[in-house]
Amino acid sequence: MTFSLVNILRFLLLASFFYGCKSNDMPEKLISEDVMAKILSETHVLESKVGRLNFNSYDSSSVAFQYLQKRIWAKYKADSSIYNDSYEYYARYPKKFSEIYTNVEKQLTEMQMSAKKNEKKDE
């Protein structure tokens, strides 16, 4: 899990440099850093779950992922536009983006530890 998070973080930091040339205007509806970390954490877990569902086609996986992703956004009172605008905004600031992903990694680690703890209880 950590290996893929490191790769994701590297990719996102690299992508943030490409967004750096855009306007520095803050979106009207910006998702807070804390909530963005929660959304990203849940999205990474969702990607993993959908990947393990063994759908017969990529299209089926994509449809399932998009449907469930919209539920995550709704949970945090966002939509694709607000999420994408916020993501692009944070991507323009590598330090903020790195801090968000540090929080994402912490949340995913906590989820993993909690899952292991629950597995031990079930044994």
N, C-alpha and C positions, 0 to 999 in steps of 0.2 A: 504494500500500500504506500509506504513512504517513497519508494523508488518512483512510482508513477506521479506522486504529488510533486516531487522534485522536478520531474520532466515537465509537468503541467506549469509549475511556477516559472521555470526557465522560459517556456514558450510564451507565457503571459507577459513576462517582463520584456521579452524581445518584441512582442506585439505592441506593448505600451510605447516603445520608442517610435513605432510607425504612426501611432495616434498622436504623438507629441507635436506634430506639425499642425494639427487642427486647432481651431479656436479654443481658448481656455474658459469659455463661458460655462458656468454651472447650469445643468438642466433645471428646468422649472420644478420638476418633481424628482428629486434625487433620493435614491434609497440610501439610508444611513449606512455607514461602514459596518456597524454591528449586524444589521439586518442583511446586508449584502453577503457577509460571511456566512450567515445562516442559510441563505438561499443557495449559495455556492456549495456549501457542505451537503445540503440535501440533494442538490443536483448531481454531485459526484456519486453519492450513494445510489441515486436513481439510475445513473448511467450503468453502474455495476449490476444493479438488479435486472434492468432490461437486457443487458448483455448476457445474463445467465438464463434468460427465459427460453432461449433456443427457438426463436421464431424461424419459420421456413424462409423468410425473405427479409431483406434489409428494410423494405417498405413497411412491413408489419412492425418491425422494431422501432422504426422512426415514428410511425403513427402513435404507438404506445408511449414512447418517450415524450413526444410533444403533448399528448393529452395529460400525462402525469406532471410534466413540467408546468403546464398551465395551472394545475392544482396547487403546486408549490407557490407560484406567483400569487395566486388568489389568496392563499393562506397569509401572505405578507402584504396584501392589498396593493399588488402591483400587476402589471401586464407586460406584454413583450416590449412595448415601446418604452415604458418606464425602466424596465430592466436593461434593455439595450443601451439606452441613453446613459444610465448610471454606470454600466459596465465600461462604456467608451470613456466616460468622464474619468473614472478611477484609473483606467489604463493609461491615461495621459500623465499620471503622477506615479511613477514607479515606486516611490517610497510608500505612499498610501496603499498602493496595490499589493506591495510586499507585506505590509502590516495586515491587510485583509486576509491574505493567504496564510500568514502565520496563524491567524485566528481560525481559518478554515482547517488547517492541519491539526491544531489543538482540538477543535470540535470533532474531527474525524477520529483522532486518537482516543478521545473520551468515549465516542460511540463504540469503537472497537473494544475498549476495555470493558465497557458495560455489557456488550454482547458476550464476551468471554466469561464475565462474572455470571451472567444468566445461564450460560451453557453449563458451568460448574454446578449451579443450583439444580439444574434439570437432571444431572447425573446421579 
